[in-house]
Amino acid sequence: MVPRPLALLLAVMPACSSRPPAAVPTTPPPSAAVTEPIGSAPPPVAPSAPARPAPGTKQYDAATLFKNIGVIAAGFSRDGSRALVAMNSSGVYNLYAIPTAGGEPVRLTTSTESQYAVRYFPADDRVLYTQDRGGNELNHLYVLDGQEVRDLTPGDKTKATFLRFSRDGAWFWVTTNERDPKLFDVYRYAAKDYQRELVFTNKGSWAVGDVSRDGRWLALGKPRTNADSDIFLVDLNKPKAAPKVITAHKGDIQNNVYGFAPSSKVLWYGTDGQGEFTQAWSYDLAAGKARAEITSSWDVAFVGFSENGRYRVSATNEDAKTVLRVFDTTTSKDVALPELPNGDVTGTARQADPNGGRERFVARFGRRSRRQCQVQQ
């Protein structure tokens, strides 16, 4: 089978600088002499000079900034002709479809409360999205099918999160806290009729990381402190088996799940166990061995793959700016990317383009700025 090319949807935030905070007077140490009488007013502090922008920096007034439209990318339609996004051009976020060939966004919903796109279904134009009620942060997962909406996770106190679709698109996995408000269990839903079954009962305060596309493996996080955590694996084919730690260590080491590779044979994760910066490592599920994959003098922020696994997408946080890298696993070479707008990449969406022959990059930032780039394979 010839691998299909990769489509990337980038959400870009314009880079901006702000004035540094004013200096805050510090309390003198106990050994310092206090000369002011008790109860007297502190001495006046001279105002600091306003920060000056660097030469050539373009400046905007507040009114212009408030007119900006926020855009959150979520993925491509089955045929690659539309990019699914959430936009707040109406004042709150609603769902829109942007034609990848160019043209105005098509509004899909008219909600008075913010809705955030999750993704298209793999085989049709149904849309998954998430929304809370009145800002209660109890997001439910919904399906938009034409003009019909269905709540997949009902319950006044339920909070739900989408995990992923199976490789064949027949199933998808969702976490909810309906059984216990403090814990998230994992359910598998049928894409055809939304029938579901509980596949993992969370009884150990686990943080659910990812599920493999074949539905066998579940990656869990176990934080001990804000500087120390481990990653565990659960074989869902063995419901009585205990989670297995794959990052056993001594001292404080932060380990976090990136996700399973499309083959369902490898788990990718981040770890700072080798030094100051977070590196990307892979864990071979069959061999039970881990190895370093992406090492840098910067933190690796995330790692993901195209649907067919040919392209690996990663990002490093370099001086507070996200630097994107696309790696072709068949040639072991980086893919040359087009020049992107000056801004920060806040997320990516990846999908094989069934039409073949090109890679598509879409970036949205500012009020009406839109840029589309196409690169030949």
N, C-alpha and C positions, 0 to 999 in steps of 0.2 A: 504494500500500500504506500503510495507517495504521500508524504506528510503535506497537509495543507498549510498555507501561510498563516501568519499571525496577525490579528487585528488588535490594536491597543487603543483604549479610550483613556485619555488623561484628564484629570481634573486639576487645573492649575490656579494657584492663588498668587496674585501679584505681590512681588516682594516690596516691602516698604520699611522705612526706618522710623523710629519714634524717638522723642526726646527722652534722655535718661532721667530717671526719677531724681527728685531733689534730695539732697543729703539729709539724713535723719540724725539729729543729735543723739549721741550714745550716752548711756549712763556711766559715770566714772567708776572705775574699779574700787573695791572697798578700801584699798590702800591710799587712794587719792584724797587730797585735802579738799574739803568743801568749805568755800569761803563765804557763800551767800547765807544770810540768816534764814532759818527755817521759815517757810511760808512765803518767801519773797519770789517775785516773778523771775523767770530765767532771763538771761541776757538776750537781747535781740540778735537774730541771725540774719546776716546780710543776704539778700536774695542773690541766687546764682544767675549768671548770664544765660540767656536762652541759647540752646544748642543751634549751631549753624549747619545747614545741610552742606554736603560735599559739593564742590564746584560741578556744575552740569546736572545736578539732581533736579528732576522735574517735580514741581510741587502742585498739590491740589487743595482746593478749599473743602471744608466739611460737607457742603451741599453736594459737591460732585461725588464724594465718597459714599454718601447716603443713597445716591442714585444707582450705585453699582448693583448688578444682579448676581446673586449667588447661584452657582451651578454645581451639582454633585453628580458625577458620572456613575453609571451602574452597569453598562454593558451594551452589547449589540443584539439586534434581532437575529432570528434564525438565518436569514438570507444576507445579513450584513448591510442591509439598506438603511437601517435606522439605528441611532444611538439612543438608549434609554437614559434619561437624566431626571433629576428633580431640580426645579428652578423656582425662585421666589419673586418672579416678576409681578405677581399679583399681590405681594405683601406677605404671603405665606408660601411655603414650598408645596408645589403640585407636580404631577408627573407630566413629562413631555417626551415626544419622540423627535429627534433631530435627523433630518435626511442626511446621510453621509455623502451624497452626491452634491449637496448644497441646497439651500432653501431655508425658509423660516421654520422654527420649531412648531410642532403640532401638539396642542394641549390635549391631554388624555383625561384629566380629572379637574374638578372645580370645587375643591374642598376649602372650607374656611379654617381648617386646622392643618398644620403642616404634615405632608406625606413624603416619605423618602423611598425612592425606587431601590429594589433589591436586584432584580434581573428579569429578563424574558424567560419563559419556559423554553427548553432546548428544541422542542419539535413544533411549536406553534406560537401565536402572538399573545398568549396569556401573559400577564405581568404579575410578579410578586412585589408587594411593597409593604412598608411598615408605618404605623401611625399610633400615637397615643391619644388620650382624651383630656383636653383641658390642661395640657402640660404636666400630667401626673407621672410621666416617664414610664408608664406601664405599656410598652409598645406591643401591639398585636401584629400578627402576620396575616396579610390579606391577599386575595387573588382578584385581579381585575380581568374579567373575561368579556370583552366588548364593553357594554354598559353595565354589566352585572358585577357586583362586588360580594365576596364571601369572606367572612372572618374565619380563618383556620384555627385560631387559638382563642376562643371566647372565654370569658371569665372576668369578673370585676377586678380581681387582684392578680390576674395573670400577666406575666411578662414573657415575651418569646423572642427568639433570635434564630434566623435562618443559618444553616451550616453549609450545605451544598447539595447538588444533584448527583445521582449516580452516573456512571460512565455512559449508560444507555439511555439516560433521561427518564427512566420508568419510575424512579423513586427520588425522594429528597428527604433530608434530615433537618429537624427543628429541635431546639431546646426550649423548654418551658418550666416555670416554677409553680405550676398549678397544684402539684402535690404538696410542696413545702415552699413557702415564700422565700426561704433562704437558700434553696438548692435548685439546680437546674438538671432535669432529666432529659434524655434524648429519645425522640420519637421518629419513626420512619413513616413517611406519607407516600401513598400511591399518587403519582402524577395524574392518573386517569380520573379517579373519583374521590381523591383525598381521604380514603380510608387510611387509618393509621394504626401503628402498634408501638408499644413501649419497648425499646431495645436496650436501654441502660437506665437503671435506677441509681441516682446519685445519693449515696449514704455516707460519703466521706468528705463532704465539702470540697469536692474536686472542681477545678476550673476546666470546663470543656474546651478543648483546643480545636480539633478537626476530626473528621471521619473519612476513611479512605473511600475512593470511588466504587470499590467493589463491595462496600458495606461490611467488611470483616473487621477492620481495625479502628479503634478509637484512641485518640491521643488526649491525655489529661495533664493539666498542670497542678502542682501542689506547692503553693507558696508557704514558706516558713516565716520569713520576714520580708520587708520590702527590698532586701538585697540578696535573698537566698531562696531558691526554688528548684524543684525537680520536675521532670517529665516522666509520665507513666504511660504504658500501653495496655489496652484491654483488647482481648480477642473476643469479639462479639459472637463468634461461633461456639465459644465455651463460656456460657453465662455464669457458671459457678467458679470460674478461674479468677483469682485475685489480680488486680492491676500490677504490672511489672515495671519497676523503675529502670530507666535506661540512662540516667544521668547521675548515678551515685557518685558522691564526692565528699570532700572534707572542706570545712571553711565556708565562707560566703561566696556562692556562685549563683548568678541569675541565669536561668534557662527558660526560654519561651518558645512555644510552638509556632512555626511558620505554616506548616501544612504538609499533607502527603503529596508525593509526586503522582502524576496521572496513572502510572503503572500500578499503584497501590502496593509497591514493593519497598518503597523508601520513604522515611519521614524526614523532613527538613526542620531544623530548629536553630535558634540563636543562643549563643552562650558567651559569657564574658570570663570563662574559666581559664583562658590562656593569656589574659592580660587586661589592659585598660579598656579595650574596645570589644564590642559584640561581634563575634564571627558567626558565619553561617556554616553549620555542620549537617551532615546527612547520616541517617541511621538505617542500615540494611536490615530489614525485618527478618529475613531468612537466616542471615549469617550472625545477626546479633552484634554487629560491629559498627562503630561510628568513626567518621573521618572528617577532617576540615575540608571545606569546599571553597568558601570565599573568605579570605583574610584581607584586612585593610587597616590603614591607620585611621579609619573612621568606623563608626557604628554601622553595621548592616541593618537597615530598618525593616526590610521585608524581602521575601523571596516567593515567587509564584511561577506558574507554568501555563503555556498555551494548552488548549484542550487535548491536543494529540501528544503533548509532551516534548515537541521538538524545540520550542523556544523557552528559555528560562529568563524571567524578568526579575531583577533585583534592584535595590536602591540603597545608597549609602547616604548618611547624614553628614555632609561636609560643610563645616562652618555654618550650621543652621540652614543649609539649603540642600534639598533632596536631589541627588544625582542619579539618574536612571541608566541602567545597563541592560541590554537585551543580548543574550548569549544563545547561539545556535548549537544545540547539543550534537547535531550530526556532523558539523565541521569543526567543532571546538573553537569557534571564533566569535568575536563580538559582531553584532549587526550594526552597521553604520546608521545612525539615527539622523533624521532631518533636524535642522535648527528649530528649536522650540521657542515660544515666546519667553521673555524675561519674567520669570515667576517661579513659584515653588510647586512641584508636583505633589499633590496631596492624595493621590490614589490612582490605580490603574485598573482597567478591565480588559480581559484578554479572551479572544475567541478566534477559532479558525475560520477563515473566510471561504465559504463553499464555492464562490465564484473563481477563486484562484488568481494567481498572477501578481498580487500586490499586497503591501501592508498599508494599513490606514491608521493615521494618527489624528485625533481630534482634540483640540485644546480650547477651553472656554475660560475667559477671565475678563474682568472689568464689566462695563455696562452692556455694550453690544459687540465686544470683540470676539471674533470666532476665526479659527484658522484650521484648515484641513490640509494634511500633507499625505501624498501617496508615494510610496517607494517601491520600485520594481524589485522582484526577488533577485 
